[in-house]
Amino acid sequence: MTTRNQQIVILQVQDQPGVLSRVASLCRRRRFNIKSLTVGTTHKTGISQITMVFWKEEARIKNIVNQLNSLIEVLEAEVVHPKDVIDKELVLLIAKKDQLEEYIFKKCTVNDINVRIINEIDGNPVYELLGQGGAIEKLLQGIDIQKNVIKLVRSGLIALKL
Amino acid sequence: MTGADILLKSLIKEKVDLIFGYPGGKTIALHDKLKDYPQIKHILPRHEQGAAMMADAYYRVTGRPGVCLTTSGPGATNLITGVANAYMDSVGMVAITCQVDRDMVGTDAFQEVDITGITQPIVKHNYFVENVKELPQTIKHAFHLASTGRPRPVHIDIPGDIFKQNLKEFNYPQNINLPGYQLPKEPKQTSVDQAVDLIKKSARPVIIAGHGVLIARAWTELKQLAETSQIPVISTLLGIGSLPQSHPLCIGMLGMHGMAWANYAVHNADLIIGIGLRFDDRITGKIDEFAQDANVIHIDIDPAEIGKNTLVDVALPGDCKQILKRLNQNLPAKKHERWLAKVATWSRDHRQSLVKKATRAQKTKHLMAQDIIKEIDKQTKSQAVIASDVGQNQMWAAQFYNFQNPNQLLSSGGLGSMGYGLPAAIGAQFADPRAQVWAIVGDGGIQMNIQELGTIMEHQLPIKIVLLNNGYLGMVRQWQEMFFKKNYCATKLVNPNFIALAQAYNIKAERAADWPKAQKIIKQAALDKKQSFFMEFIIGEEDCVFPMVPPGNNLKDTIIKRNQ
């Protein structure tokens, strides 16, 4: 499940040079606000999947999908309902010493997020968090990033359609 | 066989008979081979923008993609306005640019520019050819894309060294391999039924016919739909000609400078059947208040257009011709006498002649563009192909010529690019050598592509050029007058002696500043089928185009006359 203000769009695209640029450029020129975008190969040779998350624009999402579908190298673009996909996001996070450990582990247990401390830099723990996109979003919302986090990167969402 | 041969043979397979091309460093190897392929005629414009606009007009007249060709770098960038114009107006075109050699690409070589990056937002698709072996399939795909579905330009960038690569055999592929390109399927029967239901129930229906009707060649089906159900047909600027203007159900163009009665009809309708149009801001006015009481049936080949700008009750994505046929099979005859009478009343109250009178600014007896267009209409028996430029001249041409045939008006609609008129007239004349082609241009627009007089001279094209000279960038001046307190900043033109200029190109030229002279030269021009004739008409400096819906206003607030 994603949080309420987002929508997931999955694109099956021909794995050809420039296809990412076409997709990104279309979103830019039509002012579709992308929250995250990931791209990678799939089980089918020559076909990649792009998973895009848009800030929810109710009225426009259909238009976004229609416009993406009109790109020649896009085989299919569709808005997916959270219940029809498994979606995951990876977060790498360096937290300040002794600040977040309790919160993170508690939240991760409740929300079924895989968590590991994979390293330590100057005594600050490096977390690897892997979980469903909405759960990750919620967990991060509960953190005072300015105060407790040294560095944070997110992979963006990937979604597997069931 | 070289890559140049492969390209030209592929073009011949696509039945290309004309290329609008401009040579340069990277095209020499290609141009060198043209002599071996006499089936292809090569036309040299005087600027690459002209090449693209000529190819654009070629499509509008023949229905087959126009081909333009340039060298790398500046040759390629000069095409851009013409390509964007074709994109906005759904015009099929194959634009070929040459690129620096493959081993130089990405090094900022002389005359290198990332032209596929530049064209990406204004083409249906583009290709960078990596190897001569790909060339035939690329050409096949390009023509397929440019001419099917929603036609639009396709761009192919070919590195110059590919023309020198050798290939043993030429095999032109039969197959299309574009898995991501699907044409819309037949609409669902339930949607057709819903549309039929709405049409049957409606008391105040209107049809808005757009460019899609002409592209799909669906004018016969449109006429049948209109006549069977007695629905008034309103057209967009580019939909002009989808029903003859003399037809009793044709009530003209709507929009910013549309006929007031057409705007009122749309505003008061309870059903809009939009066929092959995209409900853009120039026809809807303020979108939130557009035809609030109306149900909307939207027929368009591009599913991305349906619901983009306006709420749609019944979506019918697909080919206009096929869908209209389906509707026609299902619709019983119907009458809308009261509604048609109402539209006729609006029409009578706001006749063009009244509007024309109201637009005259000065008290002088200067020539009026409206009279000139009407006289051209009369003298050409409403049969000329009119290539307009952009601005006031365009609106007057659209308002006062009585278009009777499909594709009779060539105009830059979506992009609104000045400079279109002259090259479009040339493209149209090459596409149909027997047509009487008239370019209607302003003193601003003609100077954007005036060099194409050279192309007219070279090929002795019998194009009639009508220059409506008001000494201003007229449409912008009109907006300055109406919305910026007559602050005529940067719109007054200091013009050359156009007659001398045309004569320098060996084109017969006359100037008219009074009605007898104007009438005389228009008549002369209409009778002379052999040679070009440049006519300059000195019109009122401050004449305006009316009716007008000020930008962002409701169609019901159409301004009929100048507020003085």
Interface residues (C-beta under 8 A of the other chain):
Chain A: V13 Q14 P17 G18 S21 R22 S25 L26 R29 K62 N63 N66 Q67 N69 S70 L71 I72 E73 V74 L75 E76
Chain B: T116 G117 Q120 P121 K124 H125 F128 L145 L178 P179 G180 Y181 D302 P303 A304 I306 G307 K308
